[in-house]
Amino acid sequence: MTESAGAAARPQAGAARWALSSSADPDTVRTALRRAISGVTVVTTEHEGRPWGLTVSAFTPVCIEPPTVLVCVNSHTVTGVAIGAGGRFAANLLSQDQLYLAQRCSRAGSPKYLDDDVVAHAELPAKVAAPVLRDSLVTFDCEVTEARPVGSHLVVFGAVRTVLAPTARPPLLFGDGRYHHCVDFDEMPALAGVLAMA
Ligand SMILES: Cc1cc2nc3c(=O)[nH]c(=O)nc-3n(C[C@H](O)[C@H](O)[C@H](O)COP(=O)(O)O)c2cc1C
């Protein structure tokens, strides 16, 4: 991994003050999880013979050898059912240009067909099985190796079969209930104060 920012200064330690301090009841956990900032991923599968997608924040690289990622999807969604039955999915990590896809694929109960947003089969390597979204940061075409139910969700492990990445572009982020874009510390003179000179 390459790092470009200079060494960061350690803020002065003060007494701990909690905005949240309670047992892990669902409302508290939900509120706390708003602070988990993540990238945004659309998990694509086929539904009724057409490309279909679901927006998730729960995408995690697991290991490089064997190449494995995981996603967590609600078992009752079309995508949850399709992954269990079909055994293939793609994790499309979204760029800023794809905010509209994140919004469309997270609208509860609405159709999430993506016919106009995927790369044509003819433009893909022959072995790619799942729908690939145009303009993504990267797409991991995966074969399901394990789908483990945990409460309302399926934790789905995918063996990565193909990696497709176009020219690099800025990522889309999500946290605190809102979409964000990424600003590099090096590009923000106003943040220079938190960096000690290297
Ligand atoms: C930024 C964002 C992240 C989300 N992350 C997840 C997730 O990790 N897993 C999941 O099952 N749903 C997640 N959702 C919710 C689904 O996208 C949403 O419930 C979707 O509408 C369900 O589709 P349905 O119409 O099939 O019910 C997320 C939504 C947003 C906006």
Ligand as a Chemical Component Dictionary entry (heavy atoms), coordinates in Angstrom:
data_LIG
# 
_chem_comp.id                   LIG 
_chem_comp.type                 NON-POLYMER 
_chem_comp.pdbx_formal_charge   0 
_chem_comp.three_letter_code    LIG 
# 
loop_
_chem_comp_atom.comp_id 
_chem_comp_atom.atom_id 
_chem_comp_atom.alt_atom_id 
_chem_comp_atom.type_symbol 
_chem_comp_atom.charge 
_chem_comp_atom.model_Cartn_x 
_chem_comp_atom.model_Cartn_y 
_chem_comp_atom.model_Cartn_z 
_chem_comp_atom.pdbx_ordinal 
LIG C1  C1  C 0 -25.500 3.101  1.096  1  
LIG C2  C2  C 0 -26.371 1.886  1.353  2  
LIG C3  C3  C 0 -25.800 0.725  1.819  3  
LIG C4  C4  C 0 -26.564 -0.422 2.015  4  
LIG N1  N1  N 0 -25.962 -1.570 2.444  5  
LIG C5  C5  C 0 -26.665 -2.720 2.491  6  
LIG C6  C6  C 0 -26.002 -3.948 2.802  7  
LIG O1  O1  O 0 -24.810 -3.991 3.072  8  
LIG N2  N2  N 0 -26.753 -5.093 2.760  9  
LIG C7  C7  C 0 -28.097 -5.073 2.471  10 
LIG O2  O2  O 0 -28.728 -6.147 2.450  11 
LIG N3  N3  N 0 -28.755 -3.909 2.226  12 
LIG C8  C8  C 0 -28.064 -2.753 2.213  13 
LIG N4  N4  N 0 -28.691 -1.571 1.910  14 
LIG C9  C9  C 0 -30.149 -1.565 1.746  15 
LIG C10 C10 C 0 -30.616 -2.074 0.393  16 
LIG O3  O3  O 0 -29.936 -1.469 -0.687 17 
LIG C11 C11 C 0 -32.129 -1.760 0.284  18 
LIG O4  O4  O 0 -32.780 -2.280 1.395  19 
LIG C12 C12 C 0 -32.779 -2.285 -0.955 20 
LIG O5  O5  O 0 -33.848 -1.456 -1.261 21 
LIG C13 C13 C 0 -33.365 -3.658 -0.799 22 
LIG O6  O6  O 0 -33.907 -4.049 -2.034 23 
LIG P1  P1  P 0 -35.340 -4.747 -2.219 24 
LIG O7  O7  O 0 -36.164 -3.832 -3.053 25 
LIG O8  O8  O 0 -35.033 -6.040 -2.931 26 
LIG O9  O9  O 0 -35.911 -4.969 -0.843 27 
LIG C14 C14 C 0 -27.965 -0.389 1.750  28 
LIG C15 C15 C 0 -28.547 0.798  1.306  29 
LIG C16 C16 C 0 -27.758 1.930  1.108  30 
LIG C17 C17 C 0 -28.399 3.209  0.610  31 
# 
loop_
_chem_comp_bond.comp_id 
_chem_comp_bond.atom_id_1 
_chem_comp_bond.atom_id_2 
_chem_comp_bond.value_order 
_chem_comp_bond.pdbx_ordinal 
LIG C1  C2  SING 1  
LIG C2  C3  SING 2  
LIG C2  C16 DOUB 3  
LIG C3  C4  DOUB 4  
LIG C4  N1  SING 5  
LIG C4  C14 SING 6  
LIG N1  C5  DOUB 7  
LIG C5  C6  SING 8  
LIG C5  C8  SING 9  
LIG C6  O1  DOUB 10 
LIG C6  N2  SING 11 
LIG N2  C7  SING 12 
LIG C7  O2  DOUB 13 
LIG C7  N3  SING 14 
LIG N3  C8  DOUB 15 
LIG C8  N4  SING 16 
LIG N4  C9  SING 17 
LIG N4  C14 SING 18 
LIG C9  C10 SING 19 
LIG C10 O3  SING 20 
LIG C10 C11 SING 21 
LIG C11 O4  SING 22 
LIG C11 C12 SING 23 
LIG C12 O5  SING 24 
LIG C12 C13 SING 25 
LIG C13 O6  SING 26 
LIG O6  P1  SING 27 
LIG P1  O7  DOUB 28 
LIG P1  O8  SING 29 
LIG P1  O9  SING 30 
LIG C14 C15 DOUB 31 
LIG C15 C16 SING 32 
LIG C16 C17 SING 33 
# 
